[in-house]
């Protein structure tokens, strides 16, 4: 059961966190309005859409974006004040161990970690659907046509080439598909035009030419004016939606990653990075809470200012390390899982070291 001291620390923890992040949300919204007011006026965005579709749906996104930063700052802020007022010394002197003192902090951080997990993996993808529709309509075009001469792998050992694709007409030009067995090409289809039937989901090939080769090198040629076919090719493969993973919950991310891996494509990598960041973020809240308590529970000269300075430096070091590791994953050979969890592993070691040095 929770003791009086537990309820006191939890109240301080949660109160400081929600008060600080609420103030910052108001400040960020004011700056965001001033930055985007020209776009709102130019594109005649309705006031209701601005308030409800964009800014109301912006709040969960912003909370989750900075939740571990403000958790850390909140812990350091009120724990430094407890230490500065000699309350930590009094608690420890009364027979309460440091590990028992850590209990309400861990309980609070676990609650915030669960909140972050729910926001990042389920609520925010839902609210982002409305927010991104508003953003695409009144602020910036989130759909970008791919460059010309598209090369894609749609299945293992199966590659397609399209010289250009018109997203509005759902039509591609100078299309070809090649299938390989080992290093040998066994099938090639070429067509002047590729069109999508949005009702049936089938593709129509115009003026096509098919070449098939057997194991002995013999080939068969087939030519025609029009053919309907199904392909493991989606229109979204031919144009780019900026950060579309923002609209996917955890299950949808897993399905997309599995589909892309089955194709033999590497397009899943940014989605897998996003998935592991969503899983690592809540754990970071608990780790940073441990570091914050261990760091700020000692009464030192400089008080809150000293602790806040060190705490903010550590938090931004975590953010920087996360960005560096994900860049190595996105553009190198580092596994997305390892890249996302490296900062947590390093800061867990820092936390354990600081716990050993904390006053007991």
C-alpha positions as CSV (number, residue, x, y, z in Angstrom):
1,X,0.0,0.0,0.0
2,X,1.1,3.6,-0.6
3,X,2.4,5.4,2.4
4,X,2.0,9.1,3.0
5,X,5.5,9.8,1.7
6,X,4.7,7.8,-1.5
7,X,1.6,9.9,-2.1
8,X,3.5,13.0,-1.4
9,X,6.3,12.2,-4.0
10,X,3.8,11.0,-6.6
11,X,1.7,14.1,-6.2
12,X,4.9,16.3,-6.6
13,X,6.1,14.2,-9.5
14,X,2.9,14.2,-11.5
15,X,1.9,17.8,-10.6
16,X,5.3,19.2,-11.7
17,X,5.3,17.1,-14.9
18,X,1.8,18.1,-16.1
19,X,2.1,21.7,-15.0
20,X,5.4,22.1,-16.9
21,X,4.3,20.4,-20.1
22,X,1.0,22.3,-20.1
23,X,2.8,25.6,-20.0
24,X,5.1,24.6,-22.8
25,X,2.2,23.3,-24.9
26,X,0.6,26.8,-24.7
27,X,3.9,28.5,-25.7
28,X,4.5,26.1,-28.6
29,X,1.0,26.6,-29.9
30,X,1.4,30.4,-29.8
31,X,4.7,30.1,-31.8
32,X,3.2,27.6,-34.2
33,X,0.2,29.9,-34.9
34,X,2.5,32.8,-35.6
35,X,4.6,30.7,-37.9
36,X,1.7,29.2,-39.9
37,X,-0.9,32.0,-39.8
38,X,0.1,33.0,-43.4
39,X,-0.7,29.5,-44.6
40,X,-4.0,29.4,-42.7
41,X,-5.1,32.8,-44.2
42,X,-3.8,32.0,-47.7
43,X,-5.5,28.6,-47.9
44,X,-8.7,29.9,-46.1
45,X,-8.5,27.3,-43.4
46,X,-11.7,27.3,-41.3
47,X,-11.3,28.3,-37.6
48,X,-13.0,25.1,-36.4
49,X,-10.6,23.0,-38.5
50,X,-7.6,24.9,-37.1
51,X,-8.6,24.4,-33.5
52,X,-10.1,20.9,-33.6
53,X,-8.5,19.1,-36.5
54,X,-5.0,20.5,-36.1
55,X,-4.2,21.9,-32.6
56,X,-6.4,19.5,-30.5
57,X,-4.8,16.6,-32.3
58,X,-1.4,18.3,-32.0
59,X,-1.4,18.1,-28.2
60,X,-1.0,14.3,-27.8
61,X,1.8,14.3,-30.4
62,X,3.6,17.1,-28.6
63,X,3.2,15.5,-25.1
64,X,4.7,12.2,-26.4
65,X,7.5,14.0,-28.3
66,X,8.9,15.5,-25.1
67,X,7.6,13.2,-22.4
68,X,10.9,11.8,-21.3
69,X,12.6,15.2,-21.4
70,X,9.9,16.7,-19.1
71,X,9.8,13.6,-16.9
72,X,13.5,14.1,-16.3
73,X,13.3,17.8,-15.7
74,X,10.3,17.3,-13.3
75,X,12.2,14.7,-11.2
76,X,15.3,16.9,-11.0
77,X,13.3,20.0,-10.2
78,X,11.2,18.8,-7.2
79,X,13.8,16.3,-5.9
80,X,16.5,19.0,-5.8
81,X,14.0,21.2,-3.9
82,X,13.4,18.3,-1.4
83,X,17.2,17.9,-1.0
84,X,17.7,21.6,-0.7
85,X,15.1,21.8,2.1
86,X,16.9,18.8,3.8
87,X,13.8,16.7,3.4
88,X,15.7,13.9,1.7
89,X,18.1,13.7,4.7
90,X,15.2,13.6,7.1
91,X,13.5,10.8,5.2
92,X,16.7,8.7,5.1
93,X,17.5,9.5,8.8
94,X,14.0,8.2,9.8
95,X,15.0,4.7,8.6
96,X,13.6,4.8,5.1
97,X,16.1,3.2,2.7
98,X,17.1,4.9,-0.5
99,X,15.7,2.0,-2.5
100,X,12.3,2.4,-0.7
101,X,12.5,6.1,-1.5
102,X,12.9,5.2,-5.1
103,X,9.6,3.2,-5.1
104,X,7.1,6.1,-5.7
105,X,9.4,7.5,-8.4
106,X,9.5,4.2,-10.3
107,X,5.7,3.8,-9.9
108,X,5.1,7.3,-11.4
109,X,7.6,6.7,-14.2
110,X,5.9,3.4,-15.1
111,X,2.5,5.2,-15.3
112,X,4.0,7.8,-17.6
113,X,5.8,5.0,-19.6
114,X,2.4,3.2,-20.1
115,X,0.9,6.6,-21.1
116,X,3.7,7.2,-23.6
117,X,3.3,3.7,-25.1
118,X,-0.4,4.1,-25.6
119,X,0.0,7.6,-27.1
120,X,2.8,6.7,-29.4
121,X,1.4,3.4,-30.7
122,X,-2.3,3.8,-30.7
123,X,-3.8,7.3,-30.0
124,X,-1.4,9.5,-31.9
125,X,-1.6,7.4,-35.2
126,X,-5.3,7.9,-35.0
127,X,-5.2,11.7,-34.3
128,X,-2.4,12.1,-36.9
129,X,-4.8,10.9,-39.7
130,X,-7.0,14.0,-39.1
131,X,-4.0,16.3,-38.4
132,X,-2.2,15.2,-41.5
133,X,-5.3,15.7,-43.7
134,X,-5.5,19.2,-42.4
135,X,-1.8,19.8,-42.9
136,X,-1.9,18.4,-46.5
137,X,-4.9,20.6,-47.3
138,X,-3.9,23.9,-45.8
139,X,-0.2,23.8,-45.0
140,X,2.0,21.6,-47.2
141,X,1.7,18.9,-49.7
142,X,2.6,15.6,-48.0
143,X,2.4,13.6,-51.2
144,X,5.4,13.8,-53.4
145,X,5.8,12.2,-56.8
146,X,8.9,9.9,-57.0
147,X,11.6,10.9,-59.4
148,X,11.6,9.5,-63.0
149,X,13.1,6.1,-63.9
150,X,11.8,4.2,-60.9
151,X,13.4,0.8,-60.0
152,X,11.6,-1.3,-57.5
153,X,11.7,-4.8,-56.1
154,X,8.2,-6.1,-55.6
155,X,8.9,-9.7,-54.8
156,X,12.1,-11.8,-54.2
157,X,14.1,-11.8,-57.5
158,X,11.3,-9.8,-59.2
159,X,12.1,-6.2,-60.3
160,X,10.1,-3.5,-62.1
161,X,11.0,-0.4,-63.9
162,X,8.8,2.6,-64.7
163,X,10.0,5.6,-66.7
164,X,7.4,7.9,-65.1
165,X,4.1,7.7,-63.2
166,X,1.2,10.1,-63.1
167,X,-0.5,9.9,-59.7
168,X,-3.6,11.8,-60.8
169,X,-4.3,9.5,-63.8
170,X,-3.0,6.4,-62.0
171,X,-0.9,5.7,-65.2
172,X,2.7,4.7,-65.7
173,X,4.7,4.9,-68.9
174,X,7.5,2.6,-70.3
175,X,6.9,-0.2,-67.8
176,X,8.9,-3.4,-67.5
177,X,9.1,-6.3,-65.1
178,X,12.0,-8.8,-64.8
179,X,12.2,-12.1,-62.9
180,X,15.4,-13.9,-62.1
181,X,16.5,-17.4,-61.0
182,X,19.9,-16.8,-59.5
183,X,21.8,-14.6,-61.9
184,X,19.7,-15.7,-64.9
185,X,16.7,-13.7,-66.2
186,X,13.9,-16.1,-67.0
187,X,11.0,-13.7,-67.7
188,X,10.7,-10.1,-69.0
189,X,7.5,-8.1,-69.7
190,X,7.5,-4.7,-71.3
191,X,4.6,-2.4,-71.9
192,X,4.2,1.2,-73.2
193,X,1.6,2.0,-70.7
194,X,0.5,0.7,-67.3
195,X,-3.0,1.8,-65.9
196,X,-4.7,0.9,-62.6
197,X,-8.3,0.0,-62.3
198,X,-9.1,1.5,-58.9
199,X,-12.3,-0.6,-58.6
200,X,-10.8,-4.1,-59.1
201,X,-7.2,-3.2,-58.2
202,X,-5.9,-4.8,-61.4
203,X,-3.4,-3.3,-63.7
204,X,-4.0,-3.0,-67.5
205,X,-1.0,-3.2,-69.8
206,X,-1.1,-1.5,-73.2
207,X,1.1,-2.6,-76.1
208,X,2.9,-5.3,-74.2
209,X,5.7,-7.7,-75.1
210,X,6.6,-10.8,-73.1
211,X,9.9,-12.8,-73.3
212,X,10.3,-16.1,-71.5
213,X,13.5,-18.2,-71.3
214,X,13.8,-21.8,-70.2
215,X,16.8,-23.6,-68.6
216,X,18.2,-24.4,-72.1
217,X,18.2,-20.8,-73.2
218,X,15.2,-21.2,-75.5
219,X,12.9,-18.3,-75.6
220,X,9.3,-17.7,-76.2
221,X,7.9,-14.3,-77.4
222,X,4.4,-13.0,-77.0
223,X,3.0,-9.7,-78.1
224,X,-0.4,-8.0,-77.6
225,X,-2.3,-4.8,-77.4
226,X,-3.9,-5.1,-74.0
227,X,-3.8,-7.4,-71.0
228,X,-5.2,-7.3,-67.5
229,X,-3.1,-8.6,-64.7
230,X,-2.5,-8.5,-61.0
231,X,0.9,-7.4,-59.7
232,X,2.5,-7.1,-56.2
233,X,2.7,-3.4,-56.9
234,X,0.8,-0.7,-55.1
235,X,0.3,2.9,-56.4
236,X,1.8,4.1,-53.1
237,X,5.0,2.3,-54.2
238,X,5.2,4.8,-57.1
239,X,4.9,8.0,-55.1
240,X,6.0,9.1,-51.7
241,X,3.8,10.1,-48.7
242,X,6.0,12.1,-46.3
243,X,6.4,10.2,-43.0
244,X,3.3,8.0,-43.6
245,X,4.3,5.8,-40.6
246,X,2.9,8.6,-38.4
247,X,-0.6,7.3,-39.3
248,X,0.2,3.6,-38.5
249,X,-0.4,2.0,-35.1
250,X,1.9,-0.7,-33.8
251,X,0.1,-3.6,-35.6
252,X,0.0,-1.7,-38.9
253,X,3.7,-1.0,-38.6
254,X,4.4,-4.7,-38.1
255,X,2.2,-5.7,-41.0
256,X,3.9,-3.2,-43.3
257,X,7.4,-4.3,-42.3
258,X,6.5,-8.0,-42.8
259,X,5.0,-7.2,-46.3
260,X,8.1,-5.3,-47.4
261,X,10.5,-8.0,-46.1
262,X,8.5,-10.6,-48.0
263,X,9.1,-8.6,-51.1
264,X,12.8,-8.5,-50.4
265,X,12.6,-4.7,-50.3
266,X,14.6,-2.5,-48.0
267,X,11.9,0.2,-47.8
268,X,10.8,-1.1,-44.4
269,X,13.9,0.2,-42.7
270,X,12.6,3.6,-41.7
271,X,9.4,2.0,-40.5
272,X,11.3,-0.5,-38.3
273,X,13.4,2.4,-36.9
274,X,10.1,4.1,-36.0
275,X,8.7,1.0,-34.4
276,X,11.7,0.4,-32.1
277,X,11.8,4.1,-31.2
278,X,8.2,3.9,-30.1
279,X,9.1,0.9,-27.9
280,X,12.4,2.3,-26.5
281,X,10.9,5.7,-25.7
282,X,8.7,4.5,-22.8
283,X,11.6,2.6,-21.3
284,X,13.7,5.7,-21.5
285,X,11.2,7.4,-19.2
286,X,12.0,4.9,-16.4
287,X,15.8,5.0,-17.0
288,X,15.9,8.9,-17.0
289,X,13.8,8.9,-13.8
290,X,16.3,6.7,-12.0
291,X,19.1,9.0,-13.2
292,X,17.2,12.1,-12.1
293,X,16.6,10.8,-8.6
294,X,20.2,9.6,-8.1
295,X,21.6,12.9,-9.5
296,X,19.4,15.3,-7.6
297,X,18.9,13.6,-4.2
298,X,22.2,15.0,-2.8
299,X,22.3,18.5,-1.4
300,X,25.0,20.5,-3.2
301,X,26.1,24.1,-3.7
302,X,24.2,25.6,-6.6
303,X,21.1,23.6,-5.7
304,X,18.4,23.3,-8.3
305,X,20.3,25.3,-10.9
306,X,23.3,22.9,-10.8
307,X,21.1,19.8,-11.0
308,X,18.9,21.3,-13.8
309,X,22.0,22.2,-15.8
310,X,23.5,18.7,-15.5
311,X,20.1,17.1,-16.1
312,X,19.3,19.1,-19.3
313,X,22.8,18.3,-20.6
314,X,22.2,14.6,-20.0
315,X,18.8,14.7,-21.6
316,X,20.0,16.4,-24.8
317,X,22.9,14.0,-24.9
318,X,20.3,11.2,-24.9
319,X,18.4,12.9,-27.8
320,X,21.7,13.4,-29.7
321,X,22.8,9.8,-29.2
322,X,19.4,8.6,-30.4
323,X,19.6,10.7,-33.6
324,X,23.2,9.6,-34.3
325,X,22.4,5.9,-33.9
326,X,19.2,6.1,-36.0
327,X,21.2,7.8,-38.8
328,X,23.7,5.0,-38.7
329,X,20.8,2.5,-39.0
330,X,19.0,4.4,-41.8
331,X,22.1,4.9,-44.0
332,X,24.4,2.1,-42.7
333,X,24.3,-1.5,-41.6
334,X,23.4,-1.0,-38.0
335,X,20.2,-2.9,-37.0
336,X,17.2,-0.6,-36.3
337,X,16.6,-2.5,-33.0
338,X,20.2,-2.0,-31.8
339,X,20.2,1.6,-33.0
340,X,17.1,2.4,-31.0
341,X,18.1,0.7,-27.8
342,X,21.8,1.7,-27.6
343,X,21.0,5.1,-25.9
344,X,18.8,3.2,-23.3
345,X,21.6,0.7,-22.6
346,X,24.3,3.4,-22.2
347,X,22.1,5.6,-19.9
348,X,21.0,2.5,-17.9
349,X,24.7,2.0,-17.1
350,X,25.0,5.7,-16.2
351,X,21.9,5.3,-14.0
352,X,23.3,2.3,-12.2
353,X,26.6,4.1,-11.5
354,X,24.8,7.1,-10.1
355,X,22.6,4.9,-7.9
356,X,25.8,3.5,-6.4
357,X,27.0,7.0,-5.6
358,X,23.7,8.4,-4.4
359,X,23.4,9.2,-0.6
360,X,21.9,6.4,1.3
